[in-house]
Amino acid sequence: MSASSSEEADDLLATAEVRARLSCPSCGSAHVAQVLGDNGGGSYVCTACGHSWS
């Protein structure tokens, strides 16, 4: 595996770990989607209750 492939795998693993810990602060659901803004910032929305936060 090349260095770039290894870095990509590390990035995917880190993203998966964040998703595993992420839950809606309003209802506690793990059904959360990340939404990217126009300026590159990110926020989250719960697909269960519609609550959004950043």
N, C-alpha and C positions, 0 to 999 in steps of 0.2 A: 504494500500500500504506500502510495506517495505521501509526502508531507501535506499536500493540499487535500487529499482524500481523508487523511487522518483529521485534519482541522475541520473539514465538513462534518465528519462523523461526530466529533466533539461538540460542534455547534448543534447538531440535531439532537444529541443526547441531552444537552443543557436545555434546549427548548422543550423536550419531552418531560424533563424533571420539573420545569416551571409549570407546565400544564397540569402535571399530576398534583401539584400543591395548590393550584389556583381554584378558588371557589368564590361564588357570589357573596359579597358581604351582606346583601339584603336577604336572600332566601337560603343561602348555603349550598346551592346546586353547583355541581362540577361542570355543568353544561355552559361553558364560557368560551366566547370567541374573541380573538384579538382583532382590533380594527386599527388600521394605520391611517394617520391623518395626512393632509396635504404637505405639512411641513416636516414630515418624517416622524412625528411623535406618535405614540401608540396609546390606545385606550382599550377597554374591555367592555363587552356587553354580555349579559346573561341571556341565553336563548330560552331559558325556562320562564323568567319573569320580566325580562326587558330592561332590568336595571343596568345602567352604564356607569363606568368609573375609569379613572386613569391612575 
